[in-house]
Amino acid sequence: MNPAARALRLSYQVIKDPWTNLKRKYLPFPELNQSIDINLKHAIMWLHMTHKVTNYRGSAAAFRYSKGWEPAYPETTGYIAKSLFEYSDFSSQKKYFDEAIAMCDWLIEIQKKDGGINEGSIKDRSRKPSVIFNTGMVMLGWIEAYKRTNDMKYMKALTKAGDFLEEIRKDDRLWLKHCYQNILHTYHSRVAWAILELHSLSQKQGYLDTALDIYSWVLSQQKENGYFENCCFEKDYRTCNTHGIAYTLRGLLEGYKILHDNRYLESVIKTSEVLMRKFEIKKFLQTSYNEKWKPIVDTECLTGIAQHSFIWFKIYELTDDIRYLNAGLDATDLLCYLQNINSRSKDIRGAISGSHPIWGIYAPFQYPNWATKFFVDALMLRLKITKDLEERLP
Amino acid sequence: MNIVIFSRYPRFDKLAWKERTLRDLTAMGVKPVALIYGNTSLFDSFKWGMKTYGFKGTLKKIMGNNGNEMDIESKMFSRRISKVAKELQIPVFYVRDHNSKKCIKILNKMQPDLILLWGTGIIRKRILDIPKIGTLNSHYAILPKIRGMDVTKWAILMGQETGITIHFVSPGVDMGDILHLQKFQIEKGDSLQSIRLKCQENTSSAFTKVILKIKEIKHKPIRQDKDDGKQYFVMNHYLEKILIKKLENL
């Protein structure tokens, strides 16, 4: 899309989004016109597009109305590769496996000497240091690649990354010096998940100790009402956004699946119960909340909604509590409703915007690749669950 | 015994069970002293109608076509309840909101022993504190297990017992003391609409039974615990389709 086309398209979106919200407020929520598979296909095609625009060297961070395509983003490329592996299994299409492998190979190329992955986009590689979270997220991609290929190059990269994470904890237990913005983040539970997976593959005790220590700190940050302290992205913020909360919960949930420690699942449910209720009452989940769960802004972070819908589906699978299935269905219906699948421009067709309306506080005026990635994860899980449910019907 | 009834959207309020209950209570000698309507503006009614029935459905409801072509609907709906109340010489009041000062003023004048909720929004504690005995609500599922919304649908989908519960209203969602449970069976050929009709018919008879017991001071409220049940929400289209299939395969 050239700048004029982007400006035109943005003007249209600025009018369309409030109109969509009016309809949501005053009309019954419509049934989807198409099957969910179509939404999933469009989302996957858009993720492919993010890879294609970088000449297959990582997934572009986002499509922005202001500048067009962003450079590749190592952190999200790591976990997008994981989704593509899963989609390849789901759809039995090998091309997505190859695409995920290409992403993982590129990530090995850009791994820093210390074993970590730099903060920011690939353009920042030489001037930005390795950070904890980005390293962990890339590990998730390599773990999937190794599990599927047994290729030692992935294990080598993983060990380097795992050793980096373990090493820097020796005089900095909570990784404070290597954190984004030099503040603690509960969403490092996702890094603990990656390290735990690596421990399952390598059996190195140090990895397990690191993961358990991080998990225990994350649990200690949860308040009685389910709110997490230190769950923000930026310095001086005293609010949690739904994206960061979902990161934290997903890390704990995966930790529970590996360790079977009930405290992790209880913690996930405690917070999810609050957000699920909020979403189900209004079919709307605000972007961020203060420690009393009062919303701070009135716009939605679609990335967070996609991530929470995945978590709600998982809770349903683990507990059989059908309210969580309902919430997951409602949330994915909403995202399908807001996904643009009819645009003539391939740059946005199939993508999920950072915020709704488009000018919202989280990732405004753009389509970040991770929003669509989490949407893809949620849709795949939804299709699996509904298929199982239909097979159980008489 | 002074009974005040709360209802809302007077333009849409045509449910037959309400007419029957008004007549039964009058015959029993406990004629309500007032029927107070909330959300009375045309805009409120239109907003609610649009959200519930969509644009075409709302117009149909406003024009008074309640779908007499269907047997169940003709059993479900009668005339405007406000007109029935006037016929029975029950004073009808209109307020914007049941939690408003105007409503409190009416209640203070009426000195109610009981308030019956016949479909309202959330009622605040300052209103719940006014009646001498309490406020009653009919819940379309068996409490305390299933609280919240679309509760009959959830009960059927999860294979739980179906029925209605008359309970006192407390500030928590469907958490007040239980006064009466009335169970009924789902039978072959039942649809969501016919089950709703069963709920309504059971509500009508249950309200009169409970009020009679309260009048004779024979009622025994059962306390419920927060953890005895869960709060459910509006059922997703997909699960509703599964539910309909389940009913068809009974």
Interface residues (C-beta under 8 A of the other chain):
Chain A: Y26 L27 P28 F29 E31 R277 E280 I281 D321 I322 R323 L325 N326 A327 L329 D330 D333 T386 L389 E390 L393 P394
Chain B: K47 M50 K51 T52 Y53 G54 F55 W154 L157 M158 K230 Q231 Y232 F233 V234 M235 N236 H237 Y238 L239 I242 K245 K246 N249
